[in-house]
Amino acid sequence: MTRLMFMLIWLSLGVPLQAVELPEHAAPLTVREAFIDLRSGPGSAYPVVQVAERGDVVYPDKRRTGWIRVTTRRGFRGWVATSDLLSSVAGSDYEAQLASADTSMHGSHKWRGGFLLGDFAGATALYAYAGWQFTPNLSTELHLGQAVGDFSDSRIALIYLRHTLFPANRFTPWLALGAGGITTRPDASLALTTDRSDSLLALRGGVDWRLARNYVLSLEYTSYTILTNRNDNEEVEEWKFGINAWFW
């Protein structure tokens, strides 16, 4: 478990947020608003280093999620928000390509991994997971976790099938169904107790917020059904938040 967590951290920090080259002969765009800001990097936190005024022609050459890098005829280069560029240019068939840029970039990655922290029926839960996306909407995930409570610890392993509703959006809801197992180890101070292993079914739902091309924040809710050997199954609720990264 610990080795998997360190491996995922290393991978997520080691994968660069590479820009994607646009077509070599991308059509020039003419600014029709009073001006658009050119920033030093692909994000609103980067400072404005230049402006392109009405009538200026800019040439797009790279993109990241939500941002396009352009060069002016005078040789100035900077990053413009895709939404600003689409509303501020005219006379180019390339606008349709800009509008779908985020979708093509997001769909180019197949593997993802990350960490989740939450509350499992009052216990603190930590998960590491890895997933593979085999269509733009469908993916499978492996989750390994541990829930630490006052009277017992639980180890959880689950495999999920996940459906992402709007994969091209920056905010996207999703649903997942999973099955696996849970091993509960009571506190050693409790008498007449033994470890217990049960099967586990899970229904998850949540929202992802794409921060950048590779990185995503998530908020999710999970409803578990623990299939015990007793007459009644156990129902457990869990809230989690996490961060994950797309790799290859």
C-alpha positions as protocol buffer text, in pm:
chain_id: "A"
residue {
  index: 1
  type: MET
  ca { x: 0 y: 0 z: 0 }
}
residue {
  index: 2
  type: THR
  ca { x: 276 y: 244 z: 101 }
}
residue {
  index: 3
  type: ARG
  ca { x: 485 y: 158 z: -205 }
}
residue {
  index: 4
  type: LEU
  ca { x: 186 y: 215 z: -435 }
}
residue {
  index: 5
  type: MET
  ca { x: 123 y: 557 z: -280 }
}
residue {
  index: 6
  type: PHE
  ca { x: 485 y: 665 z: -324 }
}
residue {
  index: 7
  type: MET
  ca { x: 486 y: 538 z: -684 }
}
residue {
  index: 8
  type: LEU
  ca { x: 172 y: 736 z: -772 }
}
residue {
  index: 9
  type: ILE
  ca { x: 313 y: 1051 z: -609 }
}
residue {
  index: 10
  type: TRP
  ca { x: 637 y: 1015 z: -806 }
}
residue {
  index: 11
  type: LEU
  ca { x: 452 y: 961 z: -1133 }
}
residue {
  index: 12
  type: SER
  ca { x: 212 y: 1252 z: -1083 }
}
residue {
  index: 13
  type: LEU
  ca { x: 497 y: 1490 z: -1002 }
}
residue {
  index: 14
  type: GLY
  ca { x: 717 y: 1359 z: -1280 }
}
residue {
  index: 15
  type: VAL
  ca { x: 473 y: 1385 z: -1569 }
}
residue {
  index: 16
  type: PRO
  ca { x: 513 y: 1730 z: -1727 }
}
residue {
  index: 17
  type: LEU
  ca { x: 220 y: 1941 z: -1838 }
}
residue {
  index: 18
  type: GLN
  ca { x: 331 y: 1942 z: -2198 }
}
residue {
  index: 19
  type: ALA
  ca { x: 180 y: 2178 z: -2448 }
}
residue {
  index: 20
  type: VAL
  ca { x: 32 y: 2034 z: -2766 }
}
residue {
  index: 21
  type: GLU
  ca { x: 158 y: 2162 z: -3098 }
}
residue {
  index: 22
  type: LEU
  ca { x: -111 y: 2305 z: -3323 }
}
residue {
  index: 23
  type: PRO
  ca { x: -105 y: 2248 z: -3700 }
}
residue {
  index: 24
  type: GLU
  ca { x: 196 y: 2403 z: -3871 }
}
residue {
  index: 25
  type: HIS
  ca { x: -24 y: 2613 z: -4099 }
}
residue {
  index: 26
  type: ALA
  ca { x: -283 y: 2716 z: -3842 }
}
residue {
  index: 27
  type: ALA
  ca { x: -496 y: 2996 z: -3980 }
}
residue {
  index: 28
  type: PRO
  ca { x: -414 y: 3346 z: -3852 }
}
residue {
  index: 29
  type: LEU
  ca { x: -678 y: 3512 z: -3634 }
}
residue {
  index: 30
  type: THR
  ca { x: -776 y: 3879 z: -3647 }
}
residue {
  index: 31
  type: VAL
  ca { x: -867 y: 4048 z: -3318 }
}
residue {
  index: 32
  type: ARG
  ca { x: -1204 y: 4226 z: -3334 }
}
residue {
  index: 33
  type: GLU
  ca { x: -1238 y: 4342 z: -2972 }
}
residue {
  index: 34
  type: ALA
  ca { x: -1058 y: 4645 z: -2832 }
}
residue {
  index: 35
  type: PHE
  ca { x: -777 y: 4420 z: -2708 }
}
residue {
  index: 36
  type: ILE
  ca { x: -695 y: 4077 z: -2567 }
}
residue {
  index: 37
  type: ASP
  ca { x: -441 y: 4007 z: -2292 }
}
residue {
  index: 38
  type: LEU
  ca { x: -134 y: 3796 z: -2363 }
}
residue {
  index: 39
  type: ARG
  ca { x: 0 y: 3627 z: -2048 }
}
residue {
  index: 40
  type: SER
  ca { x: 340 y: 3477 z: -1976 }
}
residue {
  index: 41
  type: GLY
  ca { x: 192 y: 3132 z: -1910 }
}
residue {
  index: 42
  type: PRO
  ca { x: -124 y: 2923 z: -1954 }
}
residue {
  index: 43
  type: GLY
  ca { x: -320 y: 3043 z: -1652 }
}
residue {
  index: 44
  type: SER
  ca { x: -490 y: 3349 z: -1508 }
}
residue {
  index: 45
  type: ALA
  ca { x: -227 y: 3365 z: -1232 }
}
residue {
  index: 46
  type: TYR
  ca { x: 44 y: 3451 z: -1488 }
}
residue {
  index: 47
  type: PRO
  ca { x: 105 y: 3823 z: -1548 }
}
residue {
  index: 48
  type: VAL
  ca { x: -5 y: 4006 z: -1862 }
}
residue {
  index: 49
  type: VAL
  ca { x: 308 y: 4073 z: -2067 }
}
residue {
  index: 50
  type: GLN
  ca { x: 152 y: 4218 z: -2383 }
}
residue {
  index: 51
  type: VAL
  ca { x: -180 y: 4300 z: -2546 }
}
residue {
  index: 52
  type: ALA
  ca { x: -308 y: 4247 z: -2899 }
}
residue {
  index: 53
  type: GLU
  ca { x: -532 y: 4532 z: -3015 }
}
residue {
  index: 54
  type: ARG
  ca { x: -825 y: 4546 z: -3254 }
}
residue {
  index: 55
  type: GLY
  ca { x: -710 y: 4465 z: -3607 }
}
residue {
  index: 56
  type: ASP
  ca { x: -393 y: 4283 z: -3496 }
}
residue {
  index: 57
  type: VAL
  ca { x: -330 y: 3941 z: -3648 }
}
residue {
  index: 58
  type: VAL
  ca { x: -218 y: 3659 z: -3417 }
}
residue {
  index: 59
  type: TYR
  ca { x: -88 y: 3313 z: -3503 }
}
residue {
  index: 60
  type: PRO
  ca { x: -177 y: 3024 z: -3266 }
}
residue {
  index: 61
  type: ASP
  ca { x: 94 y: 2760 z: -3225 }
}
residue {
  index: 62
  type: LYS
  ca { x: 37 y: 2567 z: -2901 }
}
residue {
  index: 63
  type: ARG
  ca { x: -244 y: 2486 z: -2661 }
}
residue {
  index: 64
  type: ARG
  ca { x: -309 y: 2357 z: -2314 }
}
residue {
  index: 65
  type: THR
  ca { x: -645 y: 2296 z: -2155 }
}
residue {
  index: 66
  type: GLY
  ca { x: -835 y: 2623 z: -2180 }
}
residue {
  index: 67
  type: TRP
  ca { x: -538 y: 2823 z: -2316 }
}
residue {
  index: 68
  type: ILE
  ca { x: -381 y: 2899 z: -2657 }
}
residue {
  index: 69
  type: ARG
  ca { x: -33 y: 3037 z: -2718 }
}
residue {
  index: 70
  type: VAL
  ca { x: -22 y: 3299 z: -2996 }
}
residue {
  index: 71
  type: THR
  ca { x: 241 y: 3511 z: -3166 }
}
residue {
  index: 72
  type: THR
  ca { x: 172 y: 3858 z: -3306 }
}
residue {
  index: 73
  type: ARG
  ca { x: 311 y: 3994 z: -3632 }
}
residue {
  index: 74
  type: ARG
  ca { x: 553 y: 4202 z: -3426 }
}
residue {
  index: 75
  type: GLY
  ca { x: 693 y: 3888 z: -3270 }
}
residue {
  index: 76
  type: PHE
  ca { x: 534 y: 3915 z: -2926 }
}
residue {
  index: 77
  type: ARG
  ca { x: 426 y: 3581 z: -2783 }
}
residue {
  index: 78
  type: GLY
  ca { x: 182 y: 3501 z: -2503 }
}
residue {
  index: 79
  type: TRP
  ca { x: -102 y: 3282 z: -2380 }
}
residue {
  index: 80
  type: VAL
  ca { x: -470 y: 3369 z: -2425 }
}
residue {
  index: 81
  type: ALA
  ca { x: -771 y: 3198 z: -2264 }
}
residue {
  index: 82
  type: THR
  ca { x: -950 y: 2992 z: -2528 }
}
residue {
  index: 83
  type: SER
  ca { x: -1285 y: 3150 z: -2438 }
}
residue {
  index: 84
  type: ASP
  ca { x: -1140 y: 3501 z: -2475 }
}
residue {
  index: 85
  type: LEU
  ca { x: -983 y: 3414 z: -2807 }
}
residue {
  index: 86
  type: LEU
  ca { x: -1302 y: 3265 z: -2948 }
}
residue {
  index: 87
  type: SER
  ca { x: -1502 y: 3574 z: -2855 }
}
residue {
  index: 88
  type: SER
  ca { x: -1238 y: 3816 z: -2981 }
}
residue {
  index: 89
  type: VAL
  ca { x: -1134 y: 3690 z: -3325 }
}
residue {
  index: 90
  type: ALA
  ca { x: -1297 y: 3677 z: -3666 }
}
residue {
  index: 91
  type: GLY
  ca { x: -1253 y: 3539 z: -4013 }
}
residue {
  index: 92
  type: SER
  ca { x: -1113 y: 3194 z: -3955 }
}
residue {
  index: 93
  type: ASP
  ca { x: -1234 y: 2837 z: -3992 }
}
residue {
  index: 94
  type: TYR
  ca { x: -988 y: 2753 z: -3718 }
}
residue {
  index: 95
  type: GLU
  ca { x: -1234 y: 2868 z: -3449 }
}
residue {
  index: 96
  type: ALA
  ca { x: -1406 y: 2527 z: -3455 }
}
residue {
  index: 97
  type: GLN
  ca { x: -1072 y: 2358 z: -3391 }
}
residue {
  index: 98
  type: LEU
  ca { x: -1006 y: 2587 z: -3094 }
}
residue {
  index: 99
  type: ALA
  ca { x: -1348 y: 2509 z: -2950 }
}
residue {
  index: 100
  type: SER
  ca { x: -1275 y: 2135 z: -2951 }
}
residue {
  index: 101
  type: ALA
  ca { x: -914 y: 2163 z: -2834 }
}
residue {
  index: 102
  type: ASP
  ca { x: -980 y: 2067 z: -2472 }
}
residue {
  index: 103
  type: THR
  ca { x: -1173 y: 1756 z: -2576 }
}
residue {
  index: 104
  type: SER
  ca { x: -896 y: 1618 z: -2795 }
}
residue {
  index: 105
  type: MET
  ca { x: -630 y: 1684 z: -2535 }
}
residue {
  index: 106
  type: HIS
  ca { x: -824 y: 1528 z: -2250 }
}
residue {
  index: 107
  type: GLY
  ca { x: -901 y: 1220 z: -2455 }
}
residue {
  index: 108
  type: SER
  ca { x: -536 y: 1161 z: -2544 }
}
residue {
  index: 109
  type: HIS
  ca { x: -458 y: 1019 z: -2198 }
}
residue {
  index: 110
  type: LYS
  ca { x: -558 y: 665 z: -2102 }
}
residue {
  index: 111
  type: TRP
  ca { x: -406 y: 612 z: -1756 }
}
residue {
  index: 112
  type: ARG
  ca { x: -474 y: 803 z: -1437 }
}
residue {
  index: 113
  type: GLY
  ca { x: -391 y: 767 z: -1069 }
}
residue {
  index: 114
  type: GLY
  ca { x: -436 y: 959 z: -750 }
}
residue {
  index: 115
  type: PHE
  ca { x: -526 y: 976 z: -383 }
}
residue {
  index: 116
  type: LEU
  ca { x: -850 y: 1022 z: -192 }
}
residue {
  index: 117
  type: LEU
  ca { x: -909 y: 1125 z: 169 }
}
residue {
  index: 118
  type: GLY
  ca { x: -1243 y: 1096 z: 341 }
}
residue {
  index: 119
  type: ASP
  ca { x: -1472 y: 977 z: 617 }
}
residue {
  index: 120
  type: PHE
  ca { x: -1575 y: 608 z: 623 }
}
residue {
  index: 121
  type: ALA
  ca { x: -1853 y: 577 z: 882 }
}
residue {
  index: 122
  type: GLY
  ca { x: -1661 y: 799 z: 1124 }
}
residue {
  index: 123
  type: ALA
  ca { x: -1319 y: 652 z: 1045 }
}
residue {
  index: 124
  type: THR
  ca { x: -1050 y: 839 z: 853 }
}
residue {
  index: 125
  type: ALA
  ca { x: -1007 y: 676 z: 512 }
}
residue {
  index: 126
  type: LEU
  ca { x: -715 y: 709 z: 270 }
}
residue {
  index: 127
  type: TYR
  ca { x: -712 y: 556 z: -78 }
}
residue {
  index: 128
  type: ALA
  ca { x: -464 y: 519 z: -361 }
}
residue {
  index: 129
  type: TYR
  ca { x: -601 y: 426 z: -700 }
}
residue {
  index: 130
  type: ALA
  ca { x: -517 y: 375 z: -1065 }
}
residue {
  index: 131
  type: GLY
  ca { x: -751 y: 373 z: -1362 }
}
residue {
  index: 132
  type: TRP
  ca { x: -760 y: 304 z: -1734 }
}
residue {
  index: 133
  type: GLN
  ca { x: -994 y: 485 z: -1973 }
}
residue {
  index: 134
  type: PHE
  ca { x: -1098 y: 266 z: -2267 }
}
residue {
  index: 135
  type: THR
  ca { x: -1356 y: 506 z: -2419 }
}
residue {
  index: 136
  type: PRO
  ca { x: -1407 y: 881 z: -2366 }
}
residue {
  index: 137
  type: ASN
  ca { x: -1690 y: 800 z: -2121 }
}
residue {
  index: 138
  type: LEU
  ca { x: -1600 y: 462 z: -1971 }
}
residue {
  index: 139
  type: SER
  ca { x: -1307 y: 363 z: -1751 }
}
residue {
  index: 140
  type: THR
  ca { x: -1210 y: 101 z: -1496 }
}
residue {
  index: 141
  type: GLU
  ca { x: -1039 y: 175 z: -1164 }
}
residue {
  index: 142
  type: LEU
  ca { x: -861 y: -19 z: -889 }
}
residue {
  index: 143
  type: HIS
  ca { x: -887 y: 132 z: -539 }
}
residue {
  index: 144
  type: LEU
  ca { x: -680 y: 25 z: -237 }
}
residue {
  index: 145
  type: GLY
  ca { x: -759 y: 194 z: 92 }
}
residue {
  index: 146
  type: GLN
  ca { x: -741 y: 187 z: 467 }
}
residue {
  index: 147
  type: ALA
  ca { x: -992 y: 326 z: 718 }
}
residue {
  index: 148
  type: VAL
  ca { x: -860 y: 395 z: 1069 }
}
residue {
  index: 149
  type: GLY
  ca { x: -1118 y: 422 z: 1348 }
}
residue {
  index: 150
  type: ASP
  ca { x: -1124 y: 435 z: 1727 }
}
residue {
  index: 151
  type: PHE
  ca { x: -1205 y: 65 z: 1771 }
}
residue {
  index: 152
  type: SER
  ca { x: -1098 y: -102 z: 1446 }
}
residue {
  index: 153
  type: ASP
  ca { x: -904 y: -63 z: 1123 }
}
residue {
  index: 154
  type: SER
  ca { x: -1029 y: -172 z: 783 }
}
residue {
  index: 155
  type: ARG
  ca { x: -847 y: -253 z: 462 }
}
residue {
  index: 156
  type: ILE
  ca { x: -1049 y: -209 z: 145 }
}
residue {
  index: 157
  type: ALA
  ca { x: -991 y: -324 z: -214 }
}
residue {
  index: 158
  type: LEU
  ca { x: -1237 y: -245 z: -493 }
}
residue {
  index: 159
  type: ILE
  ca { x: -1264 y: -258 z: -872 }
}
residue {
  index: 160
  type: TYR
  ca { x: -1494 y: -1 z: -1035 }
}
residue {
  index: 161
  type: LEU
  ca { x: -1657 y: 55 z: -1371 }
}
residue {
  index: 162
  type: ARG
  ca { x: -1700 y: 430 z: -1413 }
}
residue {
  index: 163
  type: HIS
  ca { x: -1911 y: 636 z: -1652 }
}
residue {
  index: 164
  type: THR
  ca { x: -1814 y: 1001 z: -1705 }
}
residue {
  index: 165
  type: LEU
  ca { x: -2109 y: 1201 z: -1833 }
}
residue {
  index: 166
  type: PHE
  ca { x: -1939 y: 1500 z: -2001 }
}
residue {
  index: 167
  type: PRO
  ca { x: -1566 y: 1423 z: -2040 }
}
residue {
  index: 168
  type: ALA
  ca { x: -1496 y: 1738 z: -2242 }
}
residue {
  index: 169
  type: ASN
  ca { x: -1615 y: 1976 z: -1969 }
}
residue {
  index: 170
  type: ARG
  ca { x: -1395 y: 2130 z: -1702 }
}
residue {
  index: 171
  type: PHE
  ca { x: -1658 y: 2031 z: -1442 }
}
residue {
  index: 172
  type: THR
  ca { x: -1793 y: 1685 z: -1512 }
}
residue {
  index: 173
  type: PRO
  ca { x: -2020 y: 1455 z: -1308 }
}
residue {
  index: 174
  type: TRP
  ca { x: -1973 y: 1080 z: -1308 }
}
residue {
  index: 175
  type: LEU
  ca { x: -2112 y: 754 z: -1167 }
}
residue {
  index: 176
  type: ALA
  ca { x: -1937 y: 426 z: -1081 }
}
residue {
  index: 177
  type: LEU
  ca { x: -2028 y: 73 z: -971 }
}
residue {
  index: 178
  type: GLY
  ca { x: -1779 y: -138 z: -781 }
}
residue {
  index: 179
  type: ALA
  ca { x: -1720 y: -468 z: -605 }
}
residue {
  index: 180
  type: GLY
  ca { x: -1445 y: -595 z: -380 }
}
residue {
  index: 181
  type: GLY
  ca { x: -1366 y: -688 z: -23 }
}
residue {
  index: 182
  type: ILE
  ca { x: -1310 y: -540 z: 320 }
}
residue {
  index: 183
  type: THR
  ca { x: -1104 y: -683 z: 607 }
}
residue {
  index: 184
  type: THR
  ca { x: -1182 y: -541 z: 950 }
}
residue {
  index: 185
  type: ARG
  ca { x: -926 y: -575 z: 1229 }
}
residue {
  index: 186
  type: PRO
  ca { x: -1061 y: -482 z: 1576 }
}
residue {
  index: 187
  type: ASP
  ca { x: -843 y: -303 z: 1828 }
}
residue {
  index: 188
  type: ALA
  ca { x: -616 y: -545 z: 2014 }
}
residue {
  index: 189
  type: SER
  ca { x: -749 y: -420 z: 2347 }
}
residue {
  index: 190
  type: LEU
  ca { x: -1096 y: -555 z: 2270 }
}
residue {
  index: 191
  type: ALA
  ca { x: -1159 y: -903 z: 2406 }
}
residue {
  index: 192
  type: LEU
  ca { x: -1313 y: -1192 z: 2212 }
}
residue {
  index: 193
  type: THR
  ca { x: -1271 y: -1028 z: 1874 }
}
residue {
  index: 194
  type: THR
  ca { x: -1118 y: -1162 z: 1553 }
}
residue {
  index: 195
  type: ASP
  ca { x: -1043 y: -1025 z: 1210 }
}
residue {
  index: 196
  type: ARG
  ca { x: -1338 y: -1034 z: 972 }
}
residue {
  index: 197
  type: SER
  ca { x: -1339 y: -1040 z: 592 }
}
residue {
  index: 198
  type: ASP
  ca { x: -1652 y: -959 z: 392 }
}
residue {
  index: 199
  type: SER
  ca { x: -1750 y: -890 z: 33 }
}
residue {
  index: 200
  type: LEU
  ca { x: -1830 y: -532 z: -58 }
}
residue {
  index: 201
  type: LEU
  ca { x: -2052 y: -359 z: -316 }
}
residue {
  index: 202
  type: ALA
  ca { x: -2021 y: 11 z: -387 }
}
residue {
  index: 203
  type: LEU
  ca { x: -2212 y: 285 z: -568 }
}
residue {
  index: 204
  type: ARG
  ca { x: -2015 y: 608 z: -621 }
}
residue {
  index: 205
  type: GLY
  ca { x: -2099 y: 945 z: -764 }
}
residue {
  index: 206
  type: GLY
  ca { x: -1907 y: 1267 z: -783 }
}
residue {
  index: 207
  type: VAL
  ca { x: -1779 y: 1568 z: -972 }
}
residue {
  index: 208
  type: ASP
  ca { x: -1434 y: 1623 z: -1124 }
}
residue {
  index: 209
  type: TRP
  ca { x: -1281 y: 1967 z: -1168 }
}
residue {
  index: 210
  type: ARG
  ca { x: -999 y: 1974 z: -1423 }
}
residue {
  index: 211
  type: LEU
  ca { x: -731 y: 2214 z: -1296 }
}
residue {
  index: 212
  type: ALA
  ca { x: -491 y: 2172 z: -1588 }
}
residue {
  index: 213
  type: ARG
  ca { x: -423 y: 1935 z: -1872 }
}
residue {
  index: 214
  type: ASN
  ca { x: -309 y: 1652 z: -1643 }
}
residue {
  index: 215
  type: TYR
  ca { x: -449 y: 1735 z: -1300 }
}
residue {
  index: 216
  type: VAL
  ca { x: -801 y: 1692 z: -1161 }
}
residue {
  index: 217
  type: LEU
  ca { x: -967 y: 1758 z: -823 }
}
residue {
  index: 218
  type: SER
  ca { x: -1258 y: 1536 z: -727 }
}
residue {
  index: 219
  type: LEU
  ca { x: -1540 y: 1535 z: -472 }
}
residue {
  index: 220
  type: GLU
  ca { x: -1737 y: 1214 z: -434 }
}
residue {
  index: 221
  type: TYR
  ca { x: -1989 y: 1018 z: -229 }
}
residue {
  index: 222
  type: THR
  ca { x: -1995 y: 639 z: -192 }
}
residue {
  index: 223
  type: SER
  ca { x: -2267 y: 411 z: -60 }
}
residue {
  index: 224
  type: TYR
  ca { x: -2133 y: 70 z: 49 }
}
residue {
  index: 225
  type: THR
  ca { x: -2317 y: -254 z: 113 }
}
residue {
  index: 226
  type: ILE
  ca { x: -2111 y: -496 z: 323 }
}
residue {
  index: 227
  type: LEU
  ca { x: -2228 y: -852 z: 261 }
}
residue {
  index: 228
  type: THR
  ca { x: -2186 y: -1012 z: 604 }
}
residue {
  index: 229
  type: ASN
  ca { x: -2245 y: -1368 z: 723 }
}
residue {
  index: 230
  type: ARG
  ca { x: -2510 y: -1243 z: 960 }
}
residue {
  index: 231
  type: ASN
  ca { x: -2878 y: -1199 z: 881 }
}
residue {
  index: 232
  type: ASP
  ca { x: -2845 y: -828 z: 802 }
}
residue {
  index: 233
  type: ASN
  ca { x: -2602 y: -661 z: 565 }
}
residue {
  index: 234
  type: GLU
  ca { x: -2430 y: -339 z: 671 }
}
residue {
  index: 235
  type: GLU
  ca { x: -2481 y: -7 z: 494 }
}
residue {
  index: 236
  type: VAL
  ca { x: -2196 y: 246 z: 514 }
}
residue {
  index: 237
  type: GLU
  ca { x: -2170 y: 597 z: 369 }
}
residue {
  index: 238
  type: GLU
  ca { x: -1849 y: 773 z: 275 }
}
residue {
  index: 239
  type: TRP
  ca { x: -1748 y: 1122 z: 156 }
}
residue {
  index: 240
  type: LYS
  ca { x: -1411 y: 1178 z: -7 }
}
residue {
  index: 241
  type: PHE
  ca { x: -1209 y: 1441 z: -189 }
}
residue {
  index: 242
  type: GLY
  ca { x: -892 y: 1383 z: -384 }
}
residue {
  index: 243
  type: ILE
  ca { x: -646 y: 1478 z: -654 }
}
residue {
  index: 244
  type: ASN
  ca { x: -542 y: 1270 z: -951 }
}
residue {
  index: 245
  type: ALA
  ca { x: -327 y: 1298 z: -1259 }
}
residue {
  index: 246
  type: TRP
  ca { x: -351 y: 1171 z: -1616 }
}
residue {
  index: 247
  type: PHE
  ca { x: -36 y: 997 z: -1733 }
}
residue {
  index: 248
  type: TRP
  ca { x: -14 y: 836 z: -2079 }
}
